[in-house]
Amino acid sequence: MDPVIVIGAGIAGIAAARTIGAAGLPVVVLERGRNVGGRMAVRTTGERVVDIGASYFTVSDPRFEAVVQDWQRSGLARPWTDTFHLFDAARLSTKSGPMRWSAPTGLRSLVADLAVGVEVRCQQVATVAPGLRVDQLPTAAVVLAMPDPQARRLLHPEFAALAAELDDDFEPALALVAAWSRQCWNEVDGVFVSDDPTLTWVADDGRRRGDQAPVLVAHSTPNFANEHLAEPVQGTGAMLAALQRVLDIDEPPVSTSVHRWSFAHPASTRTSTYLLTEAMVGVCGDAWSNRPRVEAAYLSGVELGEAIADRLG
């Protein structure tokens, strides 16, 4: 039997591949990057990794909760906080919510854990052609586990009807990582920034990861990111100034870096949790949810994997 080919090794793609493989079907994951993880990405600053994509995850579904419990038992995930701050009208206030979870070695480590036992081929760029071929390889089904704009690029013109359904253009973001020699701000876990032209969110990565390192990660607004997508580094000054204003920091950092996310967040929501065509091309990810988040991406991959296994079985 030809394998199912999953394109995209983020949490949705790996969850789909695990589910398909657990049904006894051959499955291969192709990833254009060098590592699994997708938008649950990390970068190295000094000798430690920093989460620069997804900031945390929450748990509400029993299926995802079972996975999270395994991660907690193995030390890969930890409860972080249920209280963030809100920066509004130039002042900070607290804002409670569900428990947010983090990963001591970075959120990418959770995807890597799920990928154990799954055949993943990194730095592979794939195209989906009629006759259900991926880069000329015959396949029983194809999973596109990525933002809609990226998925559209991989489809042959004969898949125009499917491409038309992938209509979420996603919003961009820039992620600024700033490190200091010491903590020079009041203790906060994370800050939602309201009505600011530059920032939407700030995370204390030391508190998030549990090692108390003086490192902050700030995410930009979509509009600010759009203005600097061609040259992200040019947005560093404005993002740093906004970060220092939000947390009342008067010391310069010892290092900064900026990462560009062209497709950071879904721009809309959906009621369907995945898409699967009669031609056996499926799409999954956090855009297939009424509440885009890490848990939604995982469940979307699982449910698409179950649907493919059911059809092929």
C-alpha positions in Angstrom: 0.0 0.0 0.0 1.2 3.5 -0.8 2.0 5.5 2.3 0.0 8.5 3.6 2.1 11.5 3.3 1.8 14.3 5.8 3.4 17.6 4.8 4.2 19.7 7.9 5.8 18.6 11.1 4.1 20.9 13.5 1.9 19.5 16.3 -1.1 19.0 14.0 0.9 17.1 11.4 2.7 14.9 13.9 -0.6 14.2 15.7 -2.2 13.2 12.3 0.8 10.9 11.5 0.7 9.2 14.9 -3.0 8.5 14.6 -2.6 7.1 11.1 0.3 5.0 12.0 -1.5 3.7 15.1 -4.2 2.4 12.7 -1.6 0.2 11.0 -1.1 2.4 7.9 2.2 3.4 6.5 2.9 7.1 6.9 5.7 9.6 6.2 6.0 13.2 7.3 7.8 15.7 5.1 9.0 19.0 6.6 10.5 21.9 4.8 12.5 23.1 7.9 15.3 21.5 9.7 13.3 20.4 12.7 9.9 19.4 13.8 7.8 21.9 15.8 6.3 24.3 13.3 5.1 27.4 15.1 6.0 25.8 18.5 9.5 27.0 17.7 12.6 27.9 19.8 15.8 29.8 19.2 19.0 29.7 21.1 20.0 32.8 23.1 23.3 32.3 24.8 23.3 28.7 26.1 19.5 28.4 26.5 16.6 28.0 24.1 13.7 30.6 24.0 10.2 30.0 22.8 9.6 32.4 20.0 6.4 31.0 18.5 3.5 29.7 20.6 3.9 31.1 24.1 2.0 28.4 26.1 -0.9 26.0 25.9 -4.1 25.3 27.7 -6.0 22.1 28.3 -9.7 21.5 28.1 -10.2 18.3 26.1 -9.7 14.9 27.8 -7.8 13.6 24.7 -5.2 16.3 24.9 -5.2 16.2 28.7 -4.0 12.5 28.6 -1.0 13.6 26.4 -0.2 16.5 28.7 -0.2 14.3 31.8 2.4 12.1 30.1 4.5 15.1 29.3 4.2 16.3 32.9 5.2 12.9 34.3 8.3 12.9 32.1 9.2 16.4 33.0 8.6 17.9 29.5 5.7 20.1 30.5 4.8 22.1 33.6 1.9 24.2 34.8 3.0 27.8 34.5 0.4 30.3 35.7 -3.3 31.1 35.7 -2.7 34.9 36.1 -1.4 37.3 33.5 -1.3 41.0 33.5 -3.0 43.5 31.2 -1.4 46.7 30.1 -4.1 49.2 29.3 -4.2 53.0 29.6 -0.5 53.0 30.6 -1.1 50.8 33.7 -0.8 47.2 34.6 -3.6 45.1 36.2 -4.0 41.4 36.8 -6.1 39.1 34.6 -6.9 35.5 35.7 -7.8 32.7 33.4 -7.2 29.0 32.7 -3.9 27.4 33.7 -1.3 28.0 31.1 1.3 25.3 30.6 4.9 25.7 29.4 7.9 23.4 28.6 11.2 23.7 30.5 13.2 22.8 27.4 10.9 24.7 25.0 7.6 23.9 23.4 9.3 22.3 20.4 10.4 19.5 22.7 6.7 18.4 23.1 6.3 18.0 19.3 9.6 16.1 19.2 8.3 13.8 21.9 5.1 13.1 19.8 7.3 12.4 16.8 9.2 9.5 18.3 8.6 6.5 16.2 7.3 8.6 13.2 9.3 8.7 10.0 10.0 12.4 9.5 12.1 13.7 6.6 13.2 17.2 7.1 14.2 19.8 4.6 11.8 18.3 2.1 9.7 20.7 -0.1 6.7 18.9 -1.5 4.1 19.6 -4.2 0.8 17.8 -4.5 -0.1 16.7 -8.0 -3.1 15.0 -9.7 -3.3 11.2 -9.4 -2.4 11.9 -5.8 1.4 12.2 -6.0 3.7 14.2 -3.8 6.9 15.1 -5.6 6.1 12.3 -8.0 5.7 9.7 -5.2 2.3 7.9 -5.2 0.4 8.2 -2.0 -2.8 6.9 -0.5 -3.7 10.2 1.0 -2.1 13.6 1.6 -2.3 15.7 4.8 -1.5 19.4 4.6 -0.7 20.5 8.1 0.2 24.2 7.7 -1.3 27.6 7.4 -3.7 28.1 4.5 -1.4 30.3 2.4 1.4 27.8 2.5 -1.0 24.9 1.7 -2.3 26.7 -1.4 1.2 27.1 -2.8 1.7 23.3 -2.8 -1.5 22.4 -4.7 -1.5 21.8 -8.5 -4.0 23.9 -10.4 -6.3 20.9 -10.7 -7.0 21.3 -6.9 -8.4 24.8 -7.4 -11.6 23.9 -5.6 -9.7 22.8 -2.5 -7.4 25.9 -2.7 -10.5 28.1 -2.8 -11.6 26.7 0.6 -8.2 27.5 2.1 -9.3 31.2 2.5 -7.7 32.2 5.8 -4.8 34.4 4.9 -3.4 34.4 8.5 -1.9 37.3 10.3 1.9 38.0 10.6 3.9 38.8 13.8 7.4 39.6 14.8 8.9 38.1 17.9 11.5 40.1 19.8 13.8 38.3 22.2 15.6 40.6 24.6 18.0 39.5 27.3 19.4 41.4 30.2 22.2 40.8 32.7 19.7 40.9 35.5 16.0 41.2 36.0 15.2 44.9 36.0 11.4 44.8 35.9 8.6 43.9 38.4 7.6 40.2 38.4 5.1 39.3 35.7 4.6 36.0 33.9 3.0 37.5 30.8 1.3 40.7 29.8 -1.5 41.2 27.3 -0.9 44.7 25.7 -4.1 46.5 24.8 -4.6 49.1 22.1 -0.9 49.5 21.3 0.3 50.0 17.7 3.5 47.9 18.3 3.0 45.1 20.8 0.2 42.6 21.7 1.9 40.3 24.2 5.0 40.0 26.4 6.2 36.8 28.1 8.9 36.5 30.8 10.7 33.5 29.4 12.6 32.8 32.6 9.5 32.5 34.6 7.8 30.5 31.8 10.6 28.1 31.6 11.3 28.0 35.4 15.0 29.0 35.3 14.4 32.7 36.1 16.7 33.8 33.3 16.3 37.6 32.6 14.8 37.1 29.1 11.7 38.6 27.7 9.8 37.8 24.5 7.5 40.4 22.9 5.1 39.8 20.0 4.1 42.5 17.6 0.7 43.5 16.3 -0.1 42.3 12.8 0.0 45.8 11.4 3.4 46.5 12.8 4.7 43.1 11.4 3.3 43.9 8.0 5.3 47.1 7.9 8.5 45.2 8.6 8.1 41.8 7.0 10.8 42.5 4.4 13.4 43.7 7.0 12.3 42.4 10.4 15.4 43.7 12.2 14.3 47.3 11.4 11.4 46.8 13.8 13.8 46.1 16.7 14.0 49.6 18.0 10.3 50.3 18.1 9.5 46.9 19.7 12.2 47.3 22.3 11.0 50.8 23.2 7.4 49.5 23.6 8.6 46.6 25.7 10.5 48.9 28.0 7.5 51.2 28.3 5.2 48.4 29.2 7.4 47.0 31.9 9.0 50.3 33.0 12.6 49.1 32.1 15.3 51.8 32.1 18.3 49.5 31.3 19.3 48.5 27.8 19.4 44.8 27.1 22.6 42.9 26.5 21.2 41.2 23.3 18.2 41.3 21.0 17.0 39.3 18.1 13.8 39.4 16.0 12.1 36.5 14.3 9.6 36.9 11.5 6.4 34.9 11.4 4.7 35.5 8.1 1.8 33.4 9.1 1.6 33.6 12.8 -2.1 33.3 13.7 -5.3 32.4 11.9 -7.3 35.5 10.9 -10.7 33.8 11.4 -12.2 30.7 12.9 -14.1 27.7 11.6 -16.6 25.2 12.9 -15.1 22.2 11.1 -12.0 20.7 12.8 -10.4 19.5 9.5 -11.1 19.2 5.8 -10.9 15.9 3.8 -11.8 15.8 0.1 -13.0 12.8 -1.9 -9.6 12.8 -3.6 -8.1 12.1 -0.1 -6.4 15.4 0.4 -6.8 16.6 4.0 -6.0 19.8 5.8 -5.6 20.3 9.5 -4.2 22.8 12.0 -5.2 25.5 14.4 -7.2 27.4 11.8 -9.7 24.5 11.9 -11.2 25.5 15.2 -13.5 28.0 16.8 -10.6 28.8 19.2 -7.2 28.6 17.5 -4.6 27.3 19.9 -2.1 24.5 20.5 -4.7 22.1 21.8 -7.0 22.8 18.8 -4.1 22.1 16.4 -3.4 18.7 18.1 -7.0 17.7 18.1 -7.4 18.7 14.4 -4.6 16.4 13.5 -5.9 13.5 15.5 -9.4 13.9 14.0 -8.2 14.1 10.4 -5.9 11.1 11.0 -8.9 9.1 12.3 -11.0 10.1 9.3 -8.2 9.1 6.9 -7.6 5.8 8.7 -11.4 5.1 8.6 -11.6 5.7 4.8 -8.5 3.7 3.9 -9.4 0.9 6.4 
